Amino acid sequence: MKLRNFLPLPALLPVSVLAGTVVYTDSQHLPENLPPDVAVVLLDEPERLQLKMFGQLPADPEQATMQAKQVMSSPQWQQKQQQLVTAYRQVVHARDLGIRKVPAVVFDDREVVYGTTDVARAQALRLQAGGGQ
């Protein structure tokens, strides 16, 4: 499955608005059976964004600094920087919730089902375990 950009909707929202059902995963474990009201947070998004923004920086510190400054002086930098900030906030929020491995489907920031990106399956496992009543 090709990586689609799952970040735009959550990137526009504060982390606290993500409560509900959220799939915390990475680009290697993409969601299945994703209802439209379920947010997806790719925990490897900060690294992916940085690589996309800066590319592979040279080993020489002076050259790397020049390349980074060039990116940061571009007209699109504020937008890129905001995307990066949002991606890191989502990672921090996942850590605050206690998410330590992926994939994880989190319900209302309180209940978690690990090991699947299939939201329907996670919901069924949650109900089977007596949660979500």
C-alpha positions as CSV (number, residue, x, y, z in Angstrom):
1,M,0.0,0.0,0.0
2,K,1.3,3.4,-0.9
3,L,1.7,5.9,1.9
4,R,-1.0,8.5,1.6
5,N,-0.8,11.8,3.5
6,F,-2.8,11.0,6.6
7,L,-1.5,14.1,8.5
8,P,-3.4,17.1,7.1
9,L,-6.6,16.9,9.1
10,P,-4.9,16.2,12.4
11,A,-2.2,18.7,11.6
12,L,-4.8,21.4,11.6
13,L,-6.2,20.5,14.9
14,P,-4.9,20.9,18.4
15,V,-3.8,17.6,19.9
16,S,-6.7,17.7,22.5
17,V,-9.2,17.7,19.6
18,L,-7.9,14.3,18.6
19,A,-9.8,12.6,21.4
20,G,-12.2,10.0,20.0
21,T,-10.7,7.2,18.1
22,V,-7.1,7.7,17.0
23,V,-4.8,5.2,15.2
24,Y,-1.2,5.7,16.3
25,T,1.1,4.0,13.9
26,D,3.9,4.5,11.5
27,S,4.4,4.5,7.8
28,Q,5.2,0.8,7.9
29,H,1.8,-0.1,9.5
30,L,-0.9,1.8,7.7
31,P,-4.5,1.7,8.9
32,E,-7.2,-0.6,7.6
33,N,-11.0,-0.2,7.7
34,L,-10.5,3.5,8.5
35,P,-13.8,5.2,9.2
36,P,-13.8,8.9,8.1
37,D,-14.1,10.1,11.7
38,V,-11.0,8.4,12.9
39,A,-7.7,10.4,13.0
40,V,-4.4,8.8,12.1
41,V,-1.1,9.9,13.7
42,L,2.0,8.6,12.0
43,L,4.7,8.6,14.8
44,D,7.5,8.6,12.3
45,E,6.1,11.7,10.6
46,P,8.6,14.1,12.2
47,E,11.6,12.2,10.8
48,R,9.8,11.9,7.4
49,L,9.1,15.6,7.3
50,Q,12.6,16.6,8.3
51,L,14.1,14.4,5.5
52,K,11.6,15.9,3.1
53,M,12.4,19.5,4.2
54,F,16.1,19.3,4.5
55,G,17.1,16.2,2.5
56,Q,20.3,14.4,3.5
57,L,22.5,17.0,5.1
58,P,26.2,17.0,4.3
59,A,28.6,15.6,6.8
60,D,30.5,18.9,6.8
61,P,28.9,21.0,9.6
62,E,29.4,24.3,7.7
63,Q,27.7,22.9,4.5
64,A,24.9,21.4,6.6
65,T,24.4,24.7,8.3
66,M,24.2,26.6,5.0
67,Q,21.8,24.1,3.6
68,A,19.5,24.2,6.6
69,K,19.6,28.0,6.7
70,Q,18.6,28.1,3.0
71,V,15.6,25.9,3.7
72,M,14.6,28.0,6.8
73,S,14.8,31.2,4.8
74,S,12.4,30.0,2.2
75,P,8.9,31.6,2.0
76,Q,7.3,28.1,2.8
77,W,9.3,27.7,6.0
78,Q,6.6,28.9,8.4
79,Q,4.1,26.4,7.0
80,K,6.7,23.6,7.0
81,Q,7.8,24.5,10.6
82,Q,4.2,24.4,11.7
83,Q,3.8,20.9,10.2
84,L,6.8,19.8,12.0
85,V,5.7,21.3,15.3
86,T,2.3,19.6,15.0
87,A,3.9,16.2,14.2
88,Y,6.1,16.4,17.3
89,R,3.1,17.5,19.4
90,Q,1.3,14.4,18.3
91,V,4.3,12.2,19.2
92,V,4.5,13.8,22.6
93,H,0.8,13.3,23.1
94,A,1.2,9.6,22.3
95,R,3.9,9.4,24.9
96,D,1.7,11.2,27.4
97,L,-0.9,8.6,26.8
98,G,1.6,5.8,27.4
99,I,1.8,4.6,23.8
100,R,5.1,2.8,23.6
101,K,4.6,0.6,20.5
102,V,2.7,0.7,17.3
103,P,0.2,0.1,15.9
104,A,-2.2,1.2,18.6
105,V,-5.9,2.2,18.3
106,V,-6.8,4.6,21.1
107,F,-10.4,5.2,22.2
108,D,-11.1,8.6,23.9
109,D,-7.6,8.9,25.2
110,R,-8.4,6.1,27.7
111,E,-8.5,2.7,26.2
112,V,-5.9,1.2,23.8
113,V,-5.8,-1.9,21.6
114,Y,-2.3,-2.8,20.4
115,G,-1.2,-4.9,17.5
116,T,-3.7,-3.9,14.8
117,T,-4.4,-0.9,12.5
118,D,-7.8,-2.4,11.6
119,V,-10.1,-0.1,13.5
120,A,-13.1,-2.5,13.2
121,R,-11.0,-5.3,14.6
122,A,-9.7,-3.1,17.4
123,Q,-13.3,-2.1,18.3
124,A,-14.4,-5.7,18.4
125,L,-11.4,-6.6,20.6
126,R,-12.3,-3.7,22.9
127,L,-15.9,-4.8,23.2
128,Q,-14.8,-8.4,23.8
129,A,-12.6,-7.3,26.6
130,G,-15.5,-5.4,28.2
131,G,-14.5,-1.9,27.2
132,G,-16.4,0.8,25.5
133,Q,-19.7,0.1,27.2
